[in-house]
Amino acid sequence: VSWLFNPTRSEITSLDSGNIDDILNNADVALVNFYADWCRFSQMLHPIFEEASNVIKEEYPDKNQVVFARVDCDQHSDIAQRYRISKYPTLKLFRNGMMMKREYRGQRSVTAIADYIRQQKSNPIREVQDLEEISSLDRSRRNIVGYFEQKDSDNYRTFERVANILHDDCVFLSAFGAVSKAERFSGDNVIYKPPGENAPDMVYLGSLTNFDLIYAWTQDKCVPLVREITFENGEELTEEGLPFLILFHMKDDLESLEKFQQEVARQLISEKGTINFLHADCDKFRHPLLHIQKTPADCPVIAIDSFRHMYVFPDFSDLSVPGKLKQFVLDLHSGKLHREFHHGPDPTDVAPGQPIQDLASSPPESSFQKLAPSEHRYTLLREKDEL
């Protein structure tokens, strides 16, 4: 009869390797609590998480609309590794089985978590009532505009699904029926309007019902190949688990940035997914520069941060030498950069008669890894600011 003395608690779905894909793939939105029983802050979050689930399930009673779930990372280390969980508790948002890159970092309270879910359930697409609204868009943003004959269609449902995932990276708009007719001369249409008043539009030419195709196209437009790293997004970028190739440049040195972007696109597009391409303000990131014995006066500087060590591209002027930047990245993947820092150039790279250098010093330690919180730092942050 113990239930007579306890308030009703929501049943949080426990995930394991046998049910995780099925549950997450069928959930419009799922908030997953990755926890460890030994973690005090995980213990403190459990009742808050359950109560937030109670509140939300009253508003979204369909079991597949919103799912609150949890993973015991000690019992299911394979799942923790799959989603790169390194601190507890971590709250990750999923849409139709796809993990969103931005984890929940808000306050650990019933109200804050419930408000976050309501925000995630809100429509990410603004409906346009007059095409004049398109001509007055904020062209400093990345805009994706869909023109559809009707809202109740497979084409629009696919567009809506893409917008739900990428709405933090692009502004999504739609027009229907008579309002959109002028833009539907060849059927339903999706257009990307890039930043810049005079930047030309780009038209999606694939199937509007093929989610994988339109998602890949939209992600390519909404998420730049070369992103800026800031103090605000540094932790988020480290959690993607990929080493950094960074251009350090002065804020007003757009010429160097453009050259870097061009060469990354030309030489390294095949490496997307193995390394993050970033640029950073030399003045703001003086500390990482000091790690590689550089100052803002030396910028532009290109470096790799492997999260163990930092390695400097020898000379920025070599950036446009065919294959030079790509080889720098390949040397990271092969271990050559690390090996040569410890033992000097590989014998195959030394000219006949040239002595092999023996370096006793280690390469500079990673600087950006410090932006990713250790368990201790994470605990202090949660204790001070959130719980």
C-alpha positions in Angstrom: 0.0 0.0 0.0 3.0 2.3 -0.2 1.4 4.1 -3.2 -1.1 5.6 -0.8 1.6 7.7 0.8 3.4 8.9 -2.3 2.3 11.5 -4.9 1.7 10.2 -8.4 4.9 10.3 -10.4 5.2 10.2 -14.2 6.6 7.0 -15.6 9.9 8.1 -17.2 10.8 5.7 -20.0 14.1 3.9 -19.3 16.1 3.4 -22.4 18.5 0.5 -23.2 20.1 -0.9 -26.3 17.0 -2.9 -27.1 14.4 -0.1 -27.1 16.2 3.2 -27.6 15.9 3.4 -31.4 12.3 2.4 -31.6 11.2 4.8 -28.9 13.2 7.8 -30.1 12.4 7.2 -33.8 8.7 7.3 -33.0 8.8 10.4 -30.8 8.1 13.9 -32.3 10.2 15.3 -29.4 12.1 13.4 -26.8 14.1 14.8 -23.9 16.6 12.3 -22.5 18.2 12.5 -19.1 21.7 10.8 -19.2 22.6 10.2 -15.6 24.7 8.3 -13.2 23.3 7.0 -9.8 26.4 8.0 -7.9 26.1 11.6 -9.1 24.5 13.9 -6.5 23.2 16.2 -9.2 21.7 13.4 -11.1 19.8 12.4 -7.9 18.6 16.0 -7.4 17.4 16.2 -11.0 15.2 13.0 -10.9 12.1 14.4 -9.1 12.4 17.7 -11.1 12.5 15.8 -14.4 9.6 13.6 -13.4 7.4 16.6 -12.3 8.2 18.5 -15.6 7.1 15.3 -17.4 3.8 15.3 -15.5 3.2 19.0 -16.5 4.0 18.4 -20.2 2.0 15.2 -20.5 -1.1 17.0 -19.4 -0.6 19.4 -22.4 0.6 16.8 -24.9 -1.2 13.5 -23.9 -0.3 11.6 -27.1 2.5 9.4 -26.0 4.5 10.1 -29.2 4.2 13.9 -29.1 6.6 14.3 -26.2 8.7 11.6 -24.5 10.6 12.0 -21.3 13.3 9.3 -21.1 16.4 8.5 -19.2 19.6 6.4 -19.6 21.6 5.0 -16.7 25.1 5.6 -18.2 26.8 3.2 -15.8 24.5 0.4 -16.9 24.5 1.4 -20.5 28.0 2.8 -21.3 27.6 1.8 -24.9 24.7 4.3 -25.2 26.7 7.0 -23.3 29.6 6.5 -25.7 27.3 6.6 -28.8 26.0 10.1 -27.8 29.4 11.3 -26.4 28.1 11.8 -22.8 31.0 12.8 -20.6 29.2 14.6 -17.7 26.1 14.0 -15.6 23.4 14.8 -15.7 23.2 15.7 -19.4 19.8 16.5 -21.1 19.7 15.9 -24.8 16.8 16.7 -27.2 15.9 14.3 -30.0 13.5 14.8 -32.9 12.2 11.7 -34.7 15.3 9.9 -33.5 17.8 12.6 -34.5 19.8 14.1 -31.7 19.9 17.9 -31.7 23.4 19.3 -31.5 22.5 21.8 -28.8 21.8 20.1 -25.5 19.6 21.6 -22.9 21.6 24.0 -20.8 18.8 25.9 -19.0 17.9 26.0 -15.4 17.1 22.7 -13.7 13.6 23.5 -12.6 10.2 22.2 -13.5 9.1 25.5 -15.0 12.2 26.0 -17.1 12.2 22.5 -18.5 8.5 22.6 -19.2 8.9 26.0 -21.0 11.8 24.6 -23.0 9.6 21.7 -24.3 6.7 24.1 -25.1 9.2 26.2 -27.1 10.4 23.1 -28.9 6.8 22.2 -29.8 6.0 25.6 -31.2 5.8 26.1 -34.9 9.3 26.9 -36.2 7.9 28.2 -39.5 6.4 31.7 -40.0 3.5 31.8 -42.4 3.7 34.6 -45.0 0.5 36.4 -45.8 1.8 38.6 -48.6 4.9 38.1 -50.8 5.9 41.7 -49.9 7.0 40.3 -46.6 9.7 38.3 -48.4 11.2 41.4 -49.9 11.7 42.9 -46.4 13.4 39.9 -44.9 16.4 40.4 -42.6 19.2 39.6 -45.0 21.8 39.3 -42.3 20.1 36.0 -41.5 20.0 32.7 -43.5 16.4 32.3 -44.8 14.6 29.3 -46.2 11.3 30.0 -47.9 8.8 27.3 -48.9 6.0 27.9 -51.4 3.3 25.3 -51.2 -0.1 24.8 -52.8 -1.5 23.5 -49.5 -0.4 23.0 -46.0 -2.0 19.5 -45.7 0.6 17.8 -48.1 3.5 15.5 -47.9 5.7 18.2 -49.3 5.0 20.6 -46.5 5.2 17.9 -43.8 8.8 17.1 -44.9 9.6 20.8 -45.0 8.2 21.2 -41.5 10.3 18.3 -40.2 13.4 19.8 -41.6 12.5 23.2 -40.0 12.0 21.6 -36.6 15.6 20.3 -36.7 17.3 23.3 -38.2 15.3 26.3 -36.9 18.2 27.4 -34.6 20.4 27.8 -37.7 18.0 29.3 -40.3 14.8 31.4 -40.4 12.0 29.3 -42.0 9.0 30.8 -43.8 6.2 29.4 -45.8 3.4 30.7 -48.1 0.3 28.7 -49.3 -2.3 28.8 -52.0 -3.0 32.0 -53.8 -0.3 33.8 -51.8 2.4 31.5 -53.1 1.0 30.9 -56.6 3.5 33.3 -58.3 6.4 31.3 -57.0 4.9 27.9 -57.9 5.2 28.0 -61.7 6.7 24.5 -61.7 5.1 23.2 -58.5 5.9 23.5 -54.8 9.2 25.2 -54.4 11.8 25.8 -51.7 14.3 28.6 -51.9 17.4 29.6 -49.9 18.1 33.3 -49.4 21.6 33.7 -48.1 22.9 36.6 -46.1 23.7 39.7 -48.1 21.3 42.1 -49.8 22.6 41.2 -53.3 23.3 37.5 -52.7 21.5 35.3 -55.3 18.8 32.9 -54.3 19.4 29.2 -54.5 16.6 26.8 -55.5 16.2 23.2 -54.1 15.9 20.9 -57.1 15.4 17.5 -55.4 12.3 15.7 -54.3 10.3 17.5 -51.7 9.2 14.3 -50.1 12.7 12.9 -49.7 13.6 13.9 -46.2 17.3 12.9 -46.4 17.8 14.9 -49.6 16.1 18.1 -48.5 17.6 17.9 -45.0 21.1 17.5 -46.4 20.6 20.4 -48.8 19.1 22.7 -46.1 21.8 21.8 -43.5 24.5 22.7 -46.1 22.9 26.1 -46.5 22.1 26.8 -42.9 25.3 25.5 -41.2 28.4 27.2 -42.7 31.3 24.9 -43.5 33.5 27.3 -41.6 31.9 28.5 -38.3 33.0 31.1 -35.9 34.0 29.9 -32.4 33.1 32.2 -29.5 33.1 31.9 -25.8 29.3 31.3 -26.0 29.5 28.3 -28.3 32.9 26.9 -27.5 31.6 24.3 -25.1 29.0 23.2 -27.6 31.5 22.8 -30.3 33.9 20.7 -28.2 31.0 18.4 -27.4 30.7 17.5 -31.1 33.9 15.5 -30.4 35.8 16.5 -33.5 39.3 18.2 -33.5 39.4 21.9 -34.6 41.1 23.4 -37.6 41.1 27.1 -36.7 42.0 30.3 -38.4 42.9 33.0 -35.9 42.4 36.3 -37.6 41.8 39.9 -36.6 38.1 40.7 -36.6 38.3 43.2 -39.6 40.6 40.9 -41.6 37.9 39.4 -43.8 40.3 38.8 -46.7 42.2 36.1 -44.7 38.9 34.6 -43.7 37.7 34.4 -47.3 40.9 32.7 -48.4 40.6 30.2 -45.6 37.0 29.5 -46.4 37.8 29.0 -50.1 40.7 26.6 -49.4 38.7 24.6 -46.9 35.9 24.2 -49.5 38.5 23.4 -52.2 40.8 21.0 -50.3 38.9 19.7 -47.3 35.3 19.1 -48.2 35.9 15.4 -48.0 37.1 15.8 -44.4 33.8 17.3 -43.2 32.7 15.1 -40.4 36.2 14.3 -39.2 37.3 17.8 -38.2 35.5 21.1 -37.4 36.5 24.1 -39.5 36.5 27.3 -37.4 37.6 30.8 -37.2 38.4 32.9 -34.1 39.0 36.5 -33.2 42.7 36.9 -32.3 41.9 39.6 -29.7 39.3 37.5 -27.9 41.3 34.3 -28.1 44.8 35.5 -27.0 45.1 32.6 -24.5 45.0 29.8 -27.2 47.5 31.8 -29.2 49.9 32.0 -26.3 49.7 28.2 -26.2 51.3 28.1 -29.6 53.7 31.0 -28.8 51.8 33.5 -30.9 50.2 36.9 -30.3 47.5 38.9 -32.2 50.4 40.6 -34.0 51.2 37.2 -35.7 47.7 36.8 -37.1 46.5 35.3 -39.4 47.5 32.0 -37.9 46.2 28.5 -38.7 46.3 25.8 -36.1 44.8 22.4 -35.2 43.6 21.7 -31.7 43.3 17.9 -31.3 42.0 18.2 -27.7 45.3 16.8 -26.7 47.8 19.2 -28.3 47.9 22.2 -30.6 49.8 22.2 -33.9 50.6 25.2 -36.1 50.3 25.3 -39.8 53.8 26.5 -40.8 53.0 29.5 -42.9 49.7 31.2 -43.7 51.1 32.2 -47.1 51.2 28.5 -48.1 47.5 28.2 -47.7 46.8 28.3 -51.4 49.5 25.8 -52.3 47.6 22.8 -53.7 47.1 20.1 -51.2 49.1 21.8 -48.4 46.2 22.4 -46.0 44.8 19.0 -46.7 48.1 17.3 -46.0 48.2 19.2 -42.7 44.9 17.6 -41.7 45.8 14.2 -43.0 49.0 14.4 -40.9 46.8 14.9 -37.8 44.7 11.8 -38.6 47.8 9.6 -39.3 49.5 10.7 -36.1 52.4 12.3 -37.9 51.9 15.7 -36.3 52.1 14.2 -32.9 55.0 11.9 -33.7 57.1 14.7 -35.3 56.6 17.0 -32.3 58.2 14.3 -30.2 60.8 12.8 -32.5 61.4 15.3 -35.3 60.7 14.8 -39.0 59.9 11.3 -40.2 63.0 9.8 -41.9 61.2 9.7 -45.2 60.8 13.5 -45.0 64.5 14.3 -44.4 66.8 15.1 -47.3 69.8 12.8 -47.7 72.6 13.8 -45.3 70.3 16.0 -43.2 70.4 15.1 -39.5 67.1 14.0 -37.9 66.1 16.4 -35.2 65.3 14.9 -31.8 62.8 17.1 -29.9 62.6 16.6 -26.2 59.7 19.0 -25.7 56.1 18.0 -26.1 53.7 19.9 -28.4 51.6 22.6 -26.7 48.6 21.3 -24.8 45.1 21.7 -26.1 43.6 25.1 -25.2 40.0 24.7 -26.4 39.5 21.4 -24.6 39.4 23.6 -21.4 36.2 25.1 -22.7 34.5 21.7 -22.4 33.6 21.2 -18.7 35.2 18.5 -16.7 32.9 16.7 -14.3 34.2 18.9 -11.4 33.7 22.2 -13.3 30.3 21.0 -14.5 29.3 20.2 -10.9 30.3 23.6 -9.6 28.4 25.4 -12.4 25.2 23.4 -11.7 25.6 23.9 -7.9 26.1 27.7 -8.2 23.9 28.6 -11.1 21.2 26.1 -11.6 20.2 23.9 -8.7 
